[in-house]
Each structure stands twice: as C-alpha cells, then as structure tokens.
Amino acid sequence: NCFVVLCGYQEPVVTSWLRDLGFFRRTGMLDDDAHLIAVEELPQCAEVALSLEVTNWVDCRWSTLEMLPLCERRYLFPCFLQDVPGVDAARLVASGQVVVCEQMWADVVAD
C-alpha cells in the first residue's frame, strides 16, 4: 500500500496541487481518505510510519526522514538535505541508509 502523509495545515493546498499535477493518475496511488493522511505536526509522521508499518518513505525534508529510522528505505528529494544543523546527512547517504533523489520520483521508482 502507498500513502501520502501531509502536515495538516498544508493538507487542502497540497492535495489540490497533487490532483492538479495528475499525481494520483500518473502514480496509480489511490486518491481517498484512507491513503491521504494529514498530521498536525511533522513529528507525528513517525507515529504514522509505525502504525502502518511503513517500509519506504519519501520526503523533501531531512528532519522528517531522521525521525523514521525503522523505515527500510528513506528517499530524500534534495531541496532540504541540510535542514537540520549538526546532522551529517552525507554520512547517511554514503552508508546507503538514505537515497538522495536527484531525479525525484524517477529515482524512487528505479530503486
């Protein structure tokens, strides 16, 4: 199963944007309340990952991926690689714990 987890305050805007982009049609993901999950704060993403037994997580913020060490694969869209001061994200990328997706979704699908 695939889920889209959005920070609650952004949910209506981001959901509309995903629909406008044809994200659900192009990816085959279901566009329904069971697969679009809104959280109020980013730290709740870890709770969602645990409760749904998520194995792979894609995000544009390193600070979110950092909260999800139990996910087998974490994919980072590179816009915020260094959004947490003092975190050696480059070391985690080099170790294979995090995949930086220069080609965005194409890299996720290829992996």
N, C-alpha and C positions, 0 to 999 in steps of 0.2 A: 504494500500500500504506500501511496505517496500523499504527503500532507503539505499544505502551505501554512506556516505559522507566522503570524503578523503581530507586531506590537499593537495593542488595542486602539491607541489613539490614532494610528495610521490606517486601520483596517478598511474603512469605507473607501478611502482615496486609493490605497494600493490595490484593493480588489477590483475597483473600477479600471485602474490602469492595466492590470493583468488581463482583464476582459478585452479592453481596447486593443491591446497588443496581440490578441489571439493566443495568449499563453496556454489556456486550457485546451483549445483546439489543436494547437501545434504539439503539445507535450502529451496529450491524452489523459492528463490529470482530470479528476472529477471536480466540477465546479459546484460544490454543495457544502452545506454547513458541517457535515461530518469530516470533510477534508480541508476546510479553511478554518483554522483555529486562531482565535485572537487572544493574546495575553495582554495584561495591563502594563507589565514591566518586563524588560529583557531577561532578568534572572529566572523568570517563570519558564523560559524555554527549556531549562534543564529538567523541570518537573514534567513538562510535556514529553520530552525525549524519553524519560524513564517510564512514564505511564504507558506510552505507546510502543515501547521497546524499539525505538528508532535506532537503526544501524548506520545510516548515512545522513549527513546534514550539510546543506549548502547555505552559506550566508555571506554577506558583504562586510561583516564586522568581525574582526578577530576576537573582540571581547565576548561575543556570543559563542563562538567556537570554543573558546577557552573554558567555558562553563560546561562543556559536553565531552569530557574525557572518555566516557564509556561508549561513545559512538565509534564504530569501527573505522569509518572514513569520514573525514571532515574536509569540505571543499570551501575555499575562500575565493570570492571574487576580489581582486587585488586592490580595490579602492581604499580599503582601511586596514591594510596589513599591519601598520604600526599604530593602531588607535589606542593601545594601552601602553603607556610609558613603562619601561623597565622589563617588558616581556620580550624574550628572544624568539620571536616568531620564525626567524630564519633558521634557527636550530631545529624547530619542529618540522619545518618544511623539508629540511635536509634529511631528517630522520624518517620521512615518509608518513608521519602522523597527520600532516595537513597537506592537502594538494592545492596549490595556487592555480586558479583557472584563468589564464591569460585570455583564452578564447571563450570564456564564460561557460554557457551551457554545453557547448560542444565538447569541452574538456571533461565535464561531469559524465556525459553520456559515453564518451570514449573510454573512461576509466572503468 
